Amino acid sequence: HLQASNFNTIHSWKESGLWNAAQRALADNQTVEIDTEFETTYGRRVALVGAMVPFARAGERWLLFAFHDEIKERLAIAELEQLLESQRELTETVQAEVTMHKETISKHRLLQSALEAVPSGVVITDPLGKVEWANPGFTRLTGYAANDVVGHSTNILRSGRQDDGFYRKLWETISSGEVWAGDLENRRKDGSIYWESM
């Protein structure tokens, strides 16, 4: 749009100081650096950074305008900074989650170590009564190794000395989230009977 335009007639150039810079570049025959803001004839605010370079061609004096819109560049930089900030926040969030995950694993390991060290027998089951984990105390008490019982029902310990109603009440209590407490006669792997307080 500026090609072959007479900058003497462009009002915004006069107001922004571009006209004076052009006159100076032509008068002194030297490059004049530009760093200014002005409003275009279309009403758009532009921040120009660049230079006006005078040169001769075919006996005439010409003026080369080399500039770019600083506002666009600023916007691009602002978008990049916003992206970097989002990336930093995401990194911090991930690091916090990793730290929390490590702490959770550490607590689980501590709990498992404590349960393994307890001399009493400890068994963890799913809601249907299938064994998911047993500690060494359980093995000492029952004779069953953990891999003998994991995935199997705790029914393997039944001695037959408590009736089905007893076990039904026990599981109803546990399933409702209550704590069941009582004494059981259970059977070890070798068939011997032992009393267990729960």
MARKE-184060 format. One record per residue (C-alpha): chain; x, y, z; residue in one letter. Coordinates in Angstrom, 2 decimals. Layout:
MARKE-184060
{'A',{X,Y,Z},'A'}
...
***
This chain:
MARKE-184060
{'A',{0.00,0.00,0.00},'H'}
{'A',{2.92,2.37,0.58},'L'}
{'A',{4.62,1.66,-2.74},'Q'}
{'A',{4.69,4.85,-4.88},'A'}
{'A',{2.92,6.75,-2.07},'S'}
{'A',{3.97,10.27,-1.25},'N'}
{'A',{4.78,10.13,2.46},'F'}
{'A',{4.38,13.92,2.57},'N'}
{'A',{0.62,13.38,2.27},'T'}
{'A',{0.20,10.62,4.85},'I'}
{'A',{-1.22,12.33,7.94},'H'}
{'A',{-0.32,9.55,10.43},'S'}
{'A',{3.32,9.75,9.38},'W'}
{'A',{3.49,13.40,10.32},'K'}
{'A',{1.90,12.81,13.73},'E'}
{'A',{4.11,9.84,14.59},'S'}
{'A',{7.38,11.48,13.62},'G'}
{'A',{7.98,9.17,10.66},'L'}
{'A',{7.76,12.11,8.27},'W'}
{'A',{10.50,13.98,10.19},'N'}
{'A',{12.64,10.83,10.27},'A'}
{'A',{12.27,10.43,6.48},'A'}
{'A',{13.20,14.08,5.88},'Q'}
{'A',{16.24,13.69,8.15},'R'}
{'A',{17.39,10.50,6.39},'A'}
{'A',{17.14,12.19,2.96},'L'}
{'A',{18.72,15.47,4.11},'A'}
{'A',{21.66,13.84,5.92},'D'}
{'A',{21.90,10.92,3.47},'N'}
{'A',{22.17,8.62,6.50},'Q'}
{'A',{20.18,5.72,7.91},'T'}
{'A',{17.68,6.74,10.58},'V'}
{'A',{16.51,4.12,13.05},'E'}
{'A',{12.79,3.95,13.82},'I'}
{'A',{11.08,2.99,17.08},'D'}
{'A',{7.66,4.58,17.26},'T'}
{'A',{3.94,3.91,17.52},'E'}
{'A',{1.22,5.34,15.30},'F'}
{'A',{-2.31,4.70,14.16},'E'}
{'A',{-2.82,3.65,10.55},'T'}
{'A',{-5.46,5.12,8.27},'T'}
{'A',{-7.43,1.91,9.05},'Y'}
{'A',{-7.43,2.73,12.76},'G'}
{'A',{-4.96,0.01,13.73},'R'}
{'A',{-2.29,0.78,16.32},'R'}
{'A',{1.17,-0.18,15.05},'V'}
{'A',{4.54,-0.16,16.81},'A'}
{'A',{7.23,0.16,14.17},'L'}
{'A',{10.83,-0.82,14.73},'V'}
{'A',{13.30,-0.63,11.88},'G'}
{'A',{15.19,1.87,9.76},'A'}
{'A',{14.91,4.35,6.89},'M'}
{'A',{17.81,3.94,4.49},'V'}
{'A',{18.45,6.58,1.76},'P'}
{'A',{19.99,5.46,-1.54},'F'}
{'A',{20.41,6.73,-5.10},'A'}
{'A',{19.04,5.03,-8.21},'R'}
{'A',{19.24,6.30,-11.75},'A'}
{'A',{20.15,9.75,-10.47},'G'}
{'A',{17.19,9.95,-8.12},'E'}
{'A',{17.10,9.77,-4.35},'R'}
{'A',{15.09,6.93,-2.88},'W'}
{'A',{14.24,5.91,0.64},'L'}
{'A',{14.07,2.28,1.75},'L'}
{'A',{11.76,1.58,4.70},'F'}
{'A',{12.76,-1.60,6.52},'A'}
{'A',{10.54,-2.17,9.53},'F'}
{'A',{8.34,-4.65,11.30},'H'}
{'A',{5.26,-4.37,13.51},'D'}
{'A',{6.54,-4.56,17.08},'E'}
{'A',{3.00,-5.04,18.47},'I'}
{'A',{2.63,-8.35,16.60},'K'}
{'A',{6.02,-9.39,17.89},'E'}
{'A',{5.06,-8.38,21.43},'R'}
{'A',{1.85,-10.37,21.14},'L'}
{'A',{3.80,-13.39,19.89},'A'}
{'A',{6.24,-13.02,22.79},'I'}
{'A',{3.33,-12.66,25.25},'A'}
{'A',{1.74,-15.83,23.85},'E'}
{'A',{5.07,-17.63,24.13},'L'}
{'A',{5.51,-16.42,27.71},'E'}
{'A',{1.98,-17.58,28.53},'Q'}
{'A',{2.73,-20.97,26.97},'L'}
{'A',{5.96,-21.23,28.96},'L'}
{'A',{4.08,-20.28,32.15},'E'}
{'A',{1.47,-22.97,31.45},'S'}
{'A',{4.29,-25.46,30.82},'Q'}
{'A',{5.96,-24.44,34.10},'R'}
{'A',{2.67,-24.85,36.02},'E'}
{'A',{2.10,-28.24,34.40},'L'}
{'A',{5.65,-29.31,35.29},'T'}
{'A',{5.12,-28.19,38.91},'E'}
{'A',{1.81,-30.09,39.06},'T'}
{'A',{3.38,-33.25,37.66},'V'}
{'A',{6.32,-32.94,40.06},'Q'}
{'A',{3.91,-32.50,43.00},'A'}
{'A',{1.93,-35.57,41.88},'E'}
{'A',{5.13,-37.61,41.47},'V'}
{'A',{6.26,-36.53,44.96},'T'}
{'A',{2.85,-37.45,46.41},'M'}
{'A',{2.96,-40.80,44.58},'H'}
{'A',{6.45,-41.51,45.97},'K'}
{'A',{5.26,-40.61,49.48},'E'}
{'A',{2.24,-42.90,49.10},'T'}
{'A',{4.47,-45.77,47.92},'I'}
{'A',{6.82,-45.11,50.84},'S'}
{'A',{3.90,-45.21,53.31},'K'}
{'A',{2.58,-48.43,51.75},'H'}
{'A',{6.00,-50.02,52.06},'R'}
{'A',{6.24,-48.92,55.68},'L'}
{'A',{2.77,-50.32,56.41},'L'}
{'A',{3.61,-53.59,54.65},'Q'}
{'A',{6.87,-53.89,56.61},'S'}
{'A',{4.98,-53.28,59.85},'A'}
{'A',{2.31,-55.89,58.98},'L'}
{'A',{4.96,-58.41,57.99},'E'}
{'A',{6.77,-57.87,61.30},'A'}
{'A',{3.63,-58.38,63.44},'V'}
{'A',{3.75,-61.83,65.11},'P'}
{'A',{-0.03,-62.24,64.83},'S'}
{'A',{-1.58,-63.62,61.67},'G'}
{'A',{-2.88,-60.89,59.32},'V'}
{'A',{-4.95,-61.59,56.21},'V'}
{'A',{-6.37,-59.06,53.74},'I'}
{'A',{-9.33,-60.22,51.68},'T'}
{'A',{-11.56,-58.78,48.98},'D'}
{'A',{-15.29,-58.21,49.73},'P'}
{'A',{-16.05,-61.81,48.74},'L'}
{'A',{-13.59,-63.25,51.23},'G'}
{'A',{-10.83,-64.18,48.76},'K'}
{'A',{-7.36,-63.71,50.20},'V'}
{'A',{-5.29,-60.95,48.61},'E'}
{'A',{-2.39,-60.87,51.07},'W'}
{'A',{-1.17,-62.75,54.16},'A'}
{'A',{1.74,-62.00,56.46},'N'}
{'A',{4.41,-64.42,57.77},'P'}
{'A',{2.58,-64.52,61.14},'G'}
{'A',{-0.37,-66.11,59.30},'F'}
{'A',{1.94,-68.78,57.88},'T'}
{'A',{3.37,-69.53,61.33},'R'}
{'A',{-0.13,-69.76,62.83},'L'}
{'A',{-1.87,-71.81,60.10},'T'}
{'A',{0.90,-73.58,58.21},'G'}
{'A',{-0.38,-72.05,54.93},'Y'}
{'A',{2.14,-70.02,52.95},'A'}
{'A',{0.83,-66.81,51.40},'A'}
{'A',{0.93,-68.30,47.88},'N'}
{'A',{-1.17,-71.25,49.16},'D'}
{'A',{-4.08,-68.94,50.07},'V'}
{'A',{-3.89,-65.88,47.80},'V'}
{'A',{-6.84,-66.00,45.41},'G'}
{'A',{-8.62,-68.59,47.56},'H'}
{'A',{-11.44,-68.20,50.07},'S'}
{'A',{-10.73,-68.03,53.80},'T'}
{'A',{-13.08,-71.08,53.99},'N'}
{'A',{-9.95,-73.25,53.85},'I'}
{'A',{-9.50,-72.41,57.54},'L'}
{'A',{-12.98,-73.58,58.57},'R'}
{'A',{-12.92,-76.29,61.17},'S'}
{'A',{-16.64,-77.14,60.96},'G'}
{'A',{-17.08,-76.22,64.61},'R'}
{'A',{-19.04,-73.01,63.78},'Q'}
{'A',{-22.24,-73.26,61.75},'D'}
{'A',{-23.12,-71.34,58.55},'D'}
{'A',{-25.20,-68.84,60.54},'G'}
{'A',{-22.10,-67.88,62.52},'F'}
{'A',{-20.13,-67.10,59.36},'Y'}
{'A',{-23.11,-65.36,57.74},'R'}
{'A',{-23.32,-62.98,60.72},'K'}
{'A',{-19.56,-62.45,60.66},'L'}
{'A',{-19.61,-61.45,56.95},'W'}
{'A',{-22.74,-59.31,57.29},'E'}
{'A',{-21.00,-57.34,60.03},'T'}
{'A',{-17.79,-56.88,58.04},'I'}
{'A',{-19.64,-56.06,54.79},'S'}
{'A',{-21.63,-53.30,56.51},'S'}
{'A',{-18.37,-51.60,57.52},'G'}
{'A',{-18.57,-52.66,61.16},'E'}
{'A',{-15.81,-54.35,63.13},'V'}
{'A',{-16.45,-57.99,64.00},'W'}
{'A',{-14.86,-59.26,67.19},'A'}
{'A',{-14.98,-62.78,68.51},'G'}
{'A',{-13.28,-66.17,68.86},'D'}
{'A',{-13.02,-68.85,66.16},'L'}
{'A',{-11.95,-72.45,66.10},'E'}
{'A',{-10.00,-72.81,62.85},'N'}
{'A',{-8.13,-75.66,61.19},'R'}
{'A',{-4.43,-75.51,60.27},'R'}
{'A',{-2.98,-76.95,57.08},'K'}
{'A',{-1.92,-80.07,58.99},'D'}
{'A',{-5.53,-80.54,60.21},'G'}
{'A',{-4.97,-79.51,63.82},'S'}
{'A',{-7.45,-77.15,65.45},'I'}
{'A',{-6.50,-73.80,66.97},'Y'}
{'A',{-8.38,-70.96,68.64},'W'}
{'A',{-8.17,-67.51,67.10},'E'}
{'A',{-9.34,-64.24,68.61},'S'}
{'A',{-10.35,-61.59,66.08},'M'}
***
